[in-house]
């Protein structure tokens, strides 16, 4: 695989302005047999149009809907991006999404049901070294401060951090030594400062008592040491900007069950693999009850780890894409 980066001169909301992108895209589309685009992406329709003009099949992989925080500027950005995504969808030969469940509930994907194929995402982590797992356990005292609840995501309003915070008193009532290990960017997240400022006083209280620890961004090797040290992962997301929750699979292949919210797509890993319990969206009492159910019955939620690993192996996923590419190329002949 070859990665080509183009210079960025400015950022707008969560996107970038790269003046030479069009020239580079034109050259690359001309040189290749199939064009695969990943949405949401502002530049997607322009690249898709080039592919159509050059007679190359276009496949979109649609990762999630976009719902930016409130505000007139974000509404404008959302409208522009929705228009661009729609144009790309019209120009595409085929669209891939992670699950049919998400597609059925996505306003965007439901418009393109006739050219849609679900393909699971690839998930791969290094095999955790026993000494690294032990060192992590010692550093974060996961043997003393148990059970351990993991959350792996950036600190953003759609991720439902406040739902976990509201659930904590109910969890601590039964498990006074429980702790949350939060991995992911939590400071200076673009567009999320007000959300962080609102929640950090309460989080700070839990930090002081040893019930919450921010781990920051972790490398794949560090994540591989984290997952065996947690008793349950939670993904209490609130809207369709979360389409699957890859971290659930990362946790499961390391033996840790998950408690996601009942969002379409996000609920599917637990429903497919039986490793966890689905909670109601935005309901702290439901989240607490679901987490407690998993903590109280760990044996009940142990799944087929080897089978899960195989389903998400990059080679297995790549084969599904290759079959799709070959089918589209044959149609174009």
LOVEXNU-198975 format. One record per residue (C-alpha): residue in one letter; x, y, z. Coordinates in steps of 0.05 Angstrom, whole numbers, padded with zeros to 5 digits. Layout:
<atoms>
{residu=a&east=X&north=Y&up=Z}
...
</atoms>
This chain:
<atoms>
{residu=x&east=00000&north=00000&up=00000}
{residu=x&east=00025&north=00070&up=-00018}
{residu=x&east=00001&north=00131&up=00019}
{residu=x&east=00004&north=00198&up=-00016}
{residu=x&east=-00007&north=00260&up=00026}
{residu=x&east=-00026&north=00328&up=-00002}
{residu=x&east=-00010&north=00395&up=00032}
{residu=x&east=-00064&north=00424&up=00077}
{residu=x&east=-00068&north=00500&up=00081}
{residu=x&east=-00127&north=00508&up=00128}
{residu=x&east=-00180&north=00472&up=00169}
{residu=x&east=-00254&north=00484&up=00168}
{residu=x&east=-00293&north=00452&up=00225}
{residu=x&east=-00268&north=00380&up=00224}
{residu=x&east=-00247&north=00382&up=00151}
{residu=x&east=-00187&north=00409&up=00113}
{residu=x&east=-00172&north=00451&up=00051}
{residu=x&east=-00120&north=00420&up=00006}
{residu=x&east=-00114&north=00459&up=-00061}
{residu=x&east=-00074&north=00406&up=-00098}
{residu=x&east=-00120&north=00348&up=-00079}
{residu=x&east=-00158&north=00352&up=-00145}
{residu=x&east=-00096&north=00347&up=-00188}
{residu=x&east=-00069&north=00288&up=-00149}
{residu=x&east=-00136&north=00254&up=-00150}
{residu=x&east=-00143&north=00261&up=-00226}
{residu=x&east=-00075&north=00228&up=-00237}
{residu=x&east=-00090&north=00171&up=-00189}
{residu=x&east=-00159&north=00156&up=-00216}
{residu=x&east=-00131&north=00152&up=-00287}
{residu=x&east=-00076&north=00104&up=-00264}
{residu=x&east=-00120&north=00054&up=-00227}
{residu=x&east=-00175&north=00004&up=-00243}
{residu=x&east=-00224&north=00017&up=-00186}
{residu=x&east=-00236&north=00078&up=-00141}
{residu=x&east=-00255&north=00067&up=-00069}
{residu=x&east=-00277&north=00128&up=-00029}
{residu=x&east=-00291&north=00133&up=00045}
{residu=x&east=-00349&north=00175&up=00068}
{residu=x&east=-00363&north=00224&up=00099}
{residu=x&east=-00315&north=00262&up=00054}
{residu=x&east=-00325&north=00332&up=00024}
{residu=x&east=-00282&north=00316&up=-00037}
{residu=x&east=-00317&north=00250&up=-00054}
{residu=x&east=-00364&north=00273&up=-00110}
{residu=x&east=-00307&north=00306&up=-00148}
{residu=x&east=-00266&north=00242&up=-00146}
{residu=x&east=-00326&north=00199&up=-00163}
{residu=x&east=-00341&north=00243&up=-00223}
{residu=x&east=-00269&north=00235&up=-00248}
{residu=x&east=-00277&north=00159&up=-00242}
{residu=x&east=-00342&north=00160&up=-00282}
{residu=x&east=-00310&north=00203&up=-00337}
{residu=x&east=-00251&north=00155&up=-00341}
{residu=x&east=-00296&north=00093&up=-00340}
{residu=x&east=-00272&north=00067&up=-00272}
{residu=x&east=-00319&north=00034&up=-00222}
{residu=x&east=-00331&north=00074&up=-00158}
{residu=x&east=-00343&north=00041&up=-00090}
{residu=x&east=-00361&north=00082&up=-00029}
{residu=x&east=-00348&north=00055&up=00041}
{residu=x&east=-00396&north=00094&up=00085}
{residu=x&east=-00371&north=00096&up=00156}
{residu=x&east=-00423&north=00138&up=00191}
{residu=x&east=-00473&north=00195&up=00188}
{residu=x&east=-00448&north=00264&up=00209}
{residu=x&east=-00482&north=00303&up=00264}
{residu=x&east=-00440&north=00361&up=00287}
{residu=x&east=-00454&north=00398&up=00353}
{residu=x&east=-00507&north=00452&up=00354}
{residu=x&east=-00493&north=00520&up=00324}
{residu=x&east=-00508&north=00557&up=00259}
{residu=x&east=-00439&north=00544&up=00230}
{residu=x&east=-00442&north=00470&up=00245}
{residu=x&east=-00511&north=00466&up=00213}
{residu=x&east=-00482&north=00499&up=00151}
{residu=x&east=-00424&north=00450&up=00149}
{residu=x&east=-00471&north=00391&up=00160}
{residu=x&east=-00515&north=00414&up=00102}
{residu=x&east=-00457&north=00422&up=00054}
{residu=x&east=-00428&north=00354&up=00074}
{residu=x&east=-00496&north=00320&up=00066}
{residu=x&east=-00502&north=00349&up=-00004}
{residu=x&east=-00432&north=00326&up=-00023}
{residu=x&east=-00444&north=00256&up=00005}
{residu=x&east=-00509&north=00252&up=-00033}
{residu=x&east=-00475&north=00271&up=-00098}
{residu=x&east=-00422&north=00219&up=-00086}
{residu=x&east=-00476&north=00167&up=-00073}
{residu=x&east=-00510&north=00182&up=-00139}
{residu=x&east=-00445&north=00176&up=-00177}
{residu=x&east=-00422&north=00112&up=-00142}
{residu=x&east=-00430&north=00043&up=-00173}
{residu=x&east=-00436&north=00011&up=-00105}
{residu=x&east=-00437&north=00028&up=-00031}
{residu=x&east=-00409&north=-00013&up=00027}
{residu=x&east=-00429&north=-00005&up=00099}
{residu=x&east=-00411&north=-00046&up=00161}
{residu=x&east=-00480&north=-00075&up=00176}
{residu=x&east=-00549&north=-00080&up=00146}
{residu=x&east=-00576&north=-00057&up=00213}
{residu=x&east=-00542&north=00010&up=00206}
{residu=x&east=-00561&north=00016&up=00133}
{residu=x&east=-00635&north=00004&up=00148}
{residu=x&east=-00635&north=00063&up=00198}
{residu=x&east=-00590&north=00112&up=00162}
{residu=x&east=-00627&north=00166&up=00123}
{residu=x&east=-00569&north=00168&up=00074}
{residu=x&east=-00559&north=00093&up=00062}
{residu=x&east=-00633&north=00078&up=00058}
{residu=x&east=-00636&north=00119&up=-00007}
{residu=x&east=-00586&north=00072&up=-00040}
{residu=x&east=-00611&north=00004&up=-00018}
{residu=x&east=-00607&north=-00023&up=-00089}
{residu=x&east=-00531&north=-00015&up=-00092}
{residu=x&east=-00512&north=-00032&up=-00021}
{residu=x&east=-00470&north=-00089&up=00008}
{residu=x&east=-00453&north=-00099&up=00082}
{residu=x&east=-00380&north=-00118&up=00095}
{residu=x&east=-00353&north=-00123&up=00165}
{residu=x&east=-00294&north=-00077&up=00181}
{residu=x&east=-00224&north=-00104&up=00191}
{residu=x&east=-00200&north=-00107&up=00263}
{residu=x&east=-00129&north=-00124&up=00282}
{residu=x&east=-00088&north=-00115&up=00345}
{residu=x&east=-00020&north=-00141&up=00365}
{residu=x&east=-00021&north=-00203&up=00409}
{residu=x&east=-00012&north=-00176&up=00480}
{residu=x&east=00054&north=-00194&up=00513}
{residu=x&east=00042&north=-00224&up=00582}
{residu=x&east=00094&north=-00179&up=00614}
{residu=x&east=00061&north=-00117&up=00583}
{residu=x&east=-00007&north=-00139&up=00610}
{residu=x&east=00023&north=-00149&up=00679}
{residu=x&east=00059&north=-00083&up=00678}
{residu=x&east=-00005&north=-00047&up=00659}
{residu=x&east=-00042&north=-00083&up=00715}
{residu=x&east=00010&north=-00062&up=00765}
{residu=x&east=00013&north=00011&up=00742}
{residu=x&east=-00063&north=00020&up=00744}
{residu=x&east=-00076&north=-00027&up=00802}
{residu=x&east=-00128&north=-00067&up=00764}
{residu=x&east=-00124&north=-00123&up=00816}
{residu=x&east=-00142&north=-00077&up=00873}
{residu=x&east=-00189&north=-00028&up=00838}
{residu=x&east=-00238&north=-00078&up=00809}
{residu=x&east=-00280&north=-00088&up=00769}
{residu=x&east=-00250&north=-00047&up=00713}
{residu=x&east=-00295&north=-00012&up=00663}
{residu=x&east=-00262&north=00008&up=00598}
{residu=x&east=-00281&north=00064&up=00551}
{residu=x&east=-00239&north=00074&up=00488}
{residu=x&east=-00257&north=00135&up=00447}
{residu=x&east=-00244&north=00209&up=00439}
{residu=x&east=-00280&north=00255&up=00488}
{residu=x&east=-00339&north=00280&up=00447}
{residu=x&east=-00412&north=00296&up=00460}
{residu=x&east=-00438&north=00240&up=00416}
{residu=x&east=-00399&north=00187&up=00455}
{residu=x&east=-00444&north=00189&up=00516}
{residu=x&east=-00391&north=00202&up=00570}
{residu=x&east=-00444&north=00235&up=00613}
{residu=x&east=-00487&north=00172&up=00611}
{residu=x&east=-00430&north=00132&up=00642}
{residu=x&east=-00419&north=00187&up=00694}
{residu=x&east=-00492&north=00185&up=00713}
{residu=x&east=-00488&north=00109&up=00718}
{residu=x&east=-00427&north=00109&up=00763}
{residu=x&east=-00463&north=00118&up=00831}
{residu=x&east=-00506&north=00056&up=00816}
{residu=x&east=-00445&north=00016&up=00796}
{residu=x&east=-00404&north=00039&up=00856}
{residu=x&east=-00461&north=00022&up=00903}
{residu=x&east=-00451&north=-00052&up=00887}
{residu=x&east=-00377&north=-00049&up=00869}
{residu=x&east=-00345&north=00006&up=00913}
{residu=x&east=-00276&north=-00008&up=00884}
{residu=x&east=-00295&north=-00004&up=00811}
{residu=x&east=-00255&north=00042&up=00765}
{residu=x&east=-00262&north=00070&up=00695}
{residu=x&east=-00201&north=00069&up=00650}
{residu=x&east=-00213&north=00118&up=00594}
{residu=x&east=-00167&north=00112&up=00533}
{residu=x&east=-00168&north=00164&up=00478}
{residu=x&east=-00159&north=00238&up=00468}
{residu=x&east=-00195&north=00276&up=00522}
{residu=x&east=-00163&north=00344&up=00520}
{residu=x&east=-00167&north=00395&up=00463}
{residu=x&east=-00214&north=00353&up=00421}
{residu=x&east=-00235&north=00397&up=00363}
{residu=x&east=-00305&north=00427&up=00375}
{residu=x&east=-00314&north=00392&up=00442}
{residu=x&east=-00284&north=00440&up=00493}
{residu=x&east=-00350&north=00463&up=00522}
{residu=x&east=-00372&north=00391&up=00531}
{residu=x&east=-00306&north=00374&up=00566}
{residu=x&east=-00311&north=00435&up=00611}
{residu=x&east=-00381&north=00415&up=00632}
{residu=x&east=-00363&north=00344&up=00653}
{residu=x&east=-00292&north=00350&up=00679}
{residu=x&east=-00311&north=00375&up=00750}
{residu=x&east=-00350&north=00311&up=00763}
{residu=x&east=-00296&north=00268&up=00730}
{residu=x&east=-00243&north=00302&up=00773}
{residu=x&east=-00279&north=00279&up=00836}
{residu=x&east=-00276&north=00207&up=00811}
{residu=x&east=-00203&north=00216&up=00793}
{residu=x&east=-00188&north=00239&up=00864}
{residu=x&east=-00219&north=00176&up=00893}
{residu=x&east=-00186&north=00128&up=00844}
{residu=x&east=-00250&north=00112&up=00806}
{residu=x&east=-00231&north=00144&up=00740}
{residu=x&east=-00165&north=00148&up=00702}
{residu=x&east=-00151&north=00182&up=00635}
{residu=x&east=-00099&north=00141&up=00596}
{residu=x&east=-00093&north=00188&up=00536}
{residu=x&east=-00082&north=00163&up=00466}
{residu=x&east=-00054&north=00092&up=00466}
{residu=x&east=-00015&north=00057&up=00412}
{residu=x&east=-00040&north=-00011&up=00386}
{residu=x&east=00011&north=-00045&up=00431}
{residu=x&east=-00013&north=-00007&up=00491}
{residu=x&east=-00086&north=-00021&up=00474}
{residu=x&east=-00069&north=-00095&up=00470}
{residu=x&east=-00044&north=-00090&up=00542}
{residu=x&east=-00106&north=-00052&up=00564}
{residu=x&east=-00162&north=-00099&up=00541}
{residu=x&east=-00141&north=-00160&up=00581}
{residu=x&east=-00142&north=-00115&up=00643}
{residu=x&east=-00215&north=-00094&up=00636}
{residu=x&east=-00276&north=-00132&up=00658}
{residu=x&east=-00324&north=-00097&up=00611}
{residu=x&east=-00320&north=-00045&up=00555}
{residu=x&east=-00376&north=00005&up=00547}
{residu=x&east=-00397&north=00044&up=00485}
{residu=x&east=-00455&north=00088&up=00508}
{residu=x&east=-00458&north=00129&up=00444}
{residu=x&east=-00517&north=00174&up=00431}
{residu=x&east=-00526&north=00183&up=00356}
{residu=x&east=-00512&north=00154&up=00288}
{residu=x&east=-00442&north=00184&up=00282}
{residu=x&east=-00424&north=00117&up=00314}
{residu=x&east=-00438&north=00062&up=00264}
{residu=x&east=-00407&north=00000&up=00295}
{residu=x&east=-00356&north=00012&up=00350}
{residu=x&east=-00293&north=-00025&up=00327}
{residu=x&east=-00267&north=-00022&up=00398}
{residu=x&east=-00319&north=-00073&up=00417}
{residu=x&east=-00286&north=-00124&up=00372}
{residu=x&east=-00217&north=-00105&up=00398}
{residu=x&east=-00242&north=-00119&up=00468}
{residu=x&east=-00277&north=-00184&up=00449}
{residu=x&east=-00216&north=-00214&up=00415}
{residu=x&east=-00181&north=-00202&up=00482}
{residu=x&east=-00237&north=-00235&up=00521}
{residu=x&east=-00272&north=-00173&up=00546}
{residu=x&east=-00348&north=-00167&up=00536}
{residu=x&east=-00382&north=-00102&up=00516}
{residu=x&east=-00441&north=-00060&up=00537}
{residu=x&east=-00461&north=-00014&up=00479}
{residu=x&east=-00522&north=00030&up=00471}
{residu=x&east=-00578&north=00004&up=00427}
{residu=x&east=-00558&north=00047&up=00367}
{residu=x&east=-00567&north=00013&up=00300}
{residu=x&east=-00500&north=-00018&up=00280}
{residu=x&east=-00469&north=-00006&up=00348}
{residu=x&east=-00512&north=-00060&up=00379}
{residu=x&east=-00493&north=-00112&up=00326}
{residu=x&east=-00426&north=-00137&up=00355}
{residu=x&east=-00460&north=-00159&up=00419}
{residu=x&east=-00521&north=-00186&up=00382}
{residu=x&east=-00477&north=-00225&up=00333}
{residu=x&east=-00426&north=-00252&up=00383}
{residu=x&east=-00463&north=-00256&up=00449}
{residu=x&east=-00408&north=-00222&up=00488}
{residu=x&east=-00445&north=-00170&up=00528}
{residu=x&east=-00512&north=-00135&up=00539}
{residu=x&east=-00543&north=-00078&up=00499}
{residu=x&east=-00568&north=-00018&up=00540}
{residu=x&east=-00619&north=00035&up=00524}
{residu=x&east=-00594&north=00097&up=00488}
{residu=x&east=-00579&north=00154&up=00536}
{residu=x&east=-00608&north=00117&up=00596}
{residu=x&east=-00559&north=00116&up=00655}
{residu=x&east=-00600&north=00067&up=00696}
{residu=x&east=-00602&north=00018&up=00637}
{residu=x&east=-00528&north=00026&up=00626}
{residu=x&east=-00513&north=00013&up=00699}
{residu=x&east=-00559&north=-00048&up=00700}
{residu=x&east=-00527&north=-00076&up=00637}
{residu=x&east=-00457&north=-00066&up=00662}
{residu=x&east=-00475&north=-00099&up=00729}
{residu=x&east=-00507&north=-00157&up=00693}
{residu=x&east=-00441&north=-00170&up=00655}
{residu=x&east=-00399&north=-00160&up=00718}
{residu=x&east=-00443&north=-00207&up=00758}
{residu=x&east=-00442&north=-00262&up=00706}
{residu=x&east=-00374&north=-00262&up=00671}
{residu=x&east=-00378&north=-00335&up=00648}
{residu=x&east=-00445&north=-00322&up=00613}
{residu=x&east=-00414&north=-00271&up=00566}
{residu=x&east=-00351&north=-00307&up=00544}
{residu=x&east=-00356&north=-00316&up=00469}
{residu=x&east=-00319&north=-00353&up=00413}
{residu=x&east=-00256&north=-00309&up=00413}
{residu=x&east=-00222&north=-00348&up=00357}
{residu=x&east=-00284&north=-00345&up=00313}
{residu=x&east=-00290&north=-00270&up=00324}
{residu=x&east=-00217&north=-00259&up=00306}
{residu=x&east=-00226&north=-00297&up=00241}
{residu=x&east=-00288&north=-00258&up=00220}
{residu=x&east=-00251&north=-00191&up=00225}
{residu=x&east=-00183&north=-00211&up=00198}
{residu=x&east=-00160&north=-00159&up=00147}
{residu=x&east=-00147&north=-00214&up=00095}
{residu=x&east=-00218&north=-00240&up=00103}
{residu=x&east=-00248&north=-00170&up=00095}
{residu=x&east=-00201&north=-00155&up=00035}
{residu=x&east=-00227&north=-00217&up=00000}
{residu=x&east=-00298&north=-00191&up=00005}
{residu=x&east=-00277&north=-00125&up=-00026}
{residu=x&east=-00238&north=-00160&up=-00081}
{residu=x&east=-00300&north=-00200&up=-00100}
{residu=x&east=-00340&north=-00136&up=-00104}
{residu=x&east=-00287&north=-00100&up=-00146}
{residu=x&east=-00282&north=-00159&up=-00194}
{residu=x&east=-00357&north=-00161&up=-00203}
{residu=x&east=-00361&north=-00087&up=-00218}
{residu=x&east=-00303&north=-00090&up=-00267}
{residu=x&east=-00336&north=-00147&up=-00305}
{residu=x&east=-00400&north=-00107&up=-00310}
{residu=x&east=-00361&north=-00049&up=-00341}
{residu=x&east=-00331&north=-00091&up=-00396}
</atoms>
